[in-house]
Amino acid sequence: MDRFQEMQVFAAVAQDQGFSAAARRLGMSAASVTRAVAALEKRIGTQLLTRTTRSVHLSEAGQRFLEDCRRILAEVQEAEDSAAGSHAQPRGQLTITAPVLFGELFVTPLTVGYLNQFPEVTINALLVDRVVSMVEEGIDVAVRIGELPDSNQHAIRVGEVRRVICASPEFLAKRGKPLHPNDLDGAPIIATSSIGQLRTWPFLEAGEPLNIRPEPRLVVTANQAAITAASLGLGLTRVLSYQVASKVAAGELEIVLADFELPPLPIHVVYHGGRKAPVRVRSFVDFAVKVLREHPALRG
C-alpha cells in the first residue's frame, strides 16, 4: 500500500473513530486497515492513534498529521480534477477562524450558505477570541478585526466596526446621557474580562488621546453577557458596533459619546496562497467577501 492510500486509511479511521467502521466504508478488511495504520506509524516513528478496547482516539501527533493528510489528499484530488477539466468544483477540508461573537453572528450563517452551495466541502470553524496562528494551527481562512501586521498573507477588506459605548434608553432616561467621557466617572459600568479588553477605555477629544479608567459594577467574561446586562438597564458598556447593531436598531440599546470614538477598526478576510490557493479556499473567500461586504452592520 502506498503512502497516499495509507493516508486515506488513517483519515477514515480518525473520522469514524474505529478500524471496523473505516474498513466498512473503504470496502476493506479490518485487518488490512489495522496493518496500514501500523505501517504508517512505524514509518513515521510515532503513535498516531490511541487505542482502547472500546474506542480509538487521535494522539497529539495524530491530530496534527490528520490535518496535513486532509490537506494533501484534497490537493491531490484537486490536481486530478484540474487535469480532468473539473477544477471549478471545490472539495475537501477547510479550516477557518473568527472571533466568537462575530463567528456566531456572521461567519456561521455564511458558512451554512457556502456548504449548501458546495456539498463536497467540509469545514472546521475555530471561533475563539484570540489571534490564531494560521500556520501553526493549520488555518486556511481567518476573519480579523483590527489592523493587520505585515505578513505574506493575502487580505481583503470587507468592512469596518466602531468601538462604542451604549446603554438602554431606560437607563439613560433615568441617569442622564453622558456628554463627555469624564461623565463615566462614578457611573454604573459593565466591563468584560475577555482577551483583548482593556481596563482603560480610550477616546479622542479634538484629535488628542483621552483615557478613562472606569470602575466596573459588573465584570463578565463574555461580551454577550455585558450586552445583555446593558439591555436590562444595569449600566453602560463598551463593545464593538456589530455586536449591538440589532439591539440598537430595535431600540433596546442607544449609543452615546459617538463624538469621542476612536477611528473604526477594519475587518479583513485573510488567507494563504493568493491565486495559487486551493479552489475550496478561493471559493470560500469569494463567498465570504461578497456576503460580509453586503451586511449593513459592518459599514462602520
Residue pairs with C-beta under 8 A, 6 or more apart in sequence:
1 9
1 36
1 39
4 72
4 73
4 76
5 36
6 36
6 37
6 39
6 40
7 40
7 69
7 72
7 73
8 26
8 73
9 22
9 26
9 28
9 33
9 36
9 37
9 40
10 36
10 37
10 40
10 48
10 49
10 65
10 66
10 69
11 66
11 69
11 70
11 73
12 22
12 25
12 26
12 33
13 19
13 22
13 33
13 37
13 49
13 56
14 49
14 56
14 58
14 62
14 66
15 22
16 22
16 25
17 55
17 56
17 57
18 55
18 56
19 30
19 33
19 34
19 37
19 56
20 30
22 33
23 29
23 30
23 32
23 33
26 33
37 48
37 49
40 48
41 47
41 48
41 49
44 65
46 59
46 61
47 59
47 61
47 62
48 58
48 59
48 61
48 62
48 65
48 66
49 56
49 57
49 58
49 59
49 62
50 56
50 57
50 58
50 59
50 62
58 66
64 138
67 93
67 95
67 138
68 138
70 92
70 93
71 92
71 93
71 138
73 92
74 91
74 92
74 93
74 278
74 280
75 92
75 278
77 91
77 92
78 87
78 91
78 92
78 278
78 279
78 280
81 87
81 89
81 91
87 279
88 279
89 118
89 120
89 279
90 118
90 120
90 121
90 278
90 279
90 280
90 283
90 284
91 118
91 120
91 121
91 280
92 120
92 121
92 122
92 278
92 280
93 121
93 122
93 123
93 124
94 121
94 122
94 123
94 124
94 140
94 141
94 280
94 281
94 284
95 123
95 124
95 125
95 126
95 137
95 138
95 139
95 140
95 141
96 107
96 111
96 123
96 124
96 125
96 126
96 139
96 140
96 141
96 142
96 143
96 284
97 125
97 126
97 127
97 128
97 132
97 134
97 137
97 139
97 141
97 142
97 143
98 106
98 107
98 125
98 127
98 142
98 143
99 127
99 128
99 129
99 143
99 145
100 127
100 128
100 129
100 222
101 223
101 224
101 243
102 143
102 145
102 242
103 125
103 127
103 143
104 127
105 242
105 243
106 143
106 242
106 291
106 292
106 295
106 298
107 125
107 127
107 143
107 288
108 125
110 287
110 288
110 291
110 292
111 123
111 125
113 287
113 291
114 121
114 123
114 283
114 284
114 287
114 288
115 121
115 123
117 287
118 280
118 283
121 280
121 284
123 284
126 132
126 137
126 139
129 194
129 195
129 196
130 195
130 196
131 144
132 139
132 142
133 139
134 140
134 142
134 153
134 270
134 272
140 271
140 272
140 277
140 278
140 280
140 281
140 284
141 269
141 270
141 271
141 281
141 284
141 285
141 288
142 269
142 270
142 271
143 267
143 268
143 269
143 270
143 288
143 292
144 155
144 267
144 268
144 270
145 161
145 240
145 265
145 266
145 267
146 265
146 266
147 265
147 266
148 155
148 266
148 268
148 270
153 270
153 271
153 272
154 270
154 271
154 272
154 273
154 274
154 277
155 268
155 269
155 270
156 268
156 269
156 285
156 289
157 266
157 267
157 268
158 267
158 268
158 269
158 288
158 289
158 292
158 293
158 298
159 266
159 267
159 292
159 293
159 295
159 298
159 299
159 300
160 264
160 265
160 266
160 267
160 298
160 299
160 300
161 240
161 241
161 242
161 264
161 265
161 267
161 298
161 300
162 240
162 241
162 261
162 262
162 264
162 265
162 300
163 238
163 239
163 240
163 241
163 261
163 262
163 265
164 238
164 239
164 240
164 241
164 244
164 255
164 258
164 261
165 178
165 184
165 201
165 236
165 237
165 238
165 255
165 256
165 257
166 230
166 236
166 237
166 239
166 244
166 248
166 253
166 254
166 255
166 256
167 230
167 233
167 235
167 236
167 237
167 253
167 254
167 256
168 230
168 231
168 232
168 233
168 252
168 253
168 254
169 251
169 252
169 253
169 254
170 233
171 188
171 230
171 233
171 234
171 235
171 236
172 254
172 256
174 233
175 187
175 188
177 256
178 184
178 187
178 236
178 256
178 257
179 257
180 257
180 260
181 201
181 203
181 205
181 210
181 212
181 257
181 260
182 212
184 201
184 212
184 214
184 236
185 212
185 214
186 215
187 214
187 235
187 236
188 217
188 234
188 235
188 236
189 214
189 215
189 216
189 217
189 218
189 235
189 236
189 237
190 216
190 217
190 218
190 219
190 220
190 226
190 229
190 230
190 234
190 235
190 236
190 237
191 197
191 199
191 214
191 216
191 218
191 219
191 220
191 226
191 237
191 238
192 219
192 220
192 221
192 222
192 223
192 225
192 226
192 237
193 219
193 220
193 221
194 221
194 222
194 223
199 213
200 211
200 212
200 213
201 211
201 212
201 213
201 214
201 238
202 209
202 210
202 211
202 212
202 262
203 209
203 210
203 211
203 212
203 257
203 260
203 261
203 262
204 210
204 260
204 261
204 262
205 260
210 260
217 234
217 235
218 226
218 229
218 234
218 235
220 226
220 229
223 239
223 240
223 243
224 243
226 237
226 239
227 237
227 239
227 243
227 244
227 247
227 253
229 235
229 237
230 236
230 237
230 253
231 247
231 252
231 253
236 256
240 265
241 255
241 297
241 300
242 297
242 298
244 253
244 255
245 296
245 297
246 297
247 253
248 254
248 255
264 300
267 292
267 298
269 285
269 288
269 289
269 292
271 277
271 281
271 285
272 281
273 281
275 282
277 285
292 298
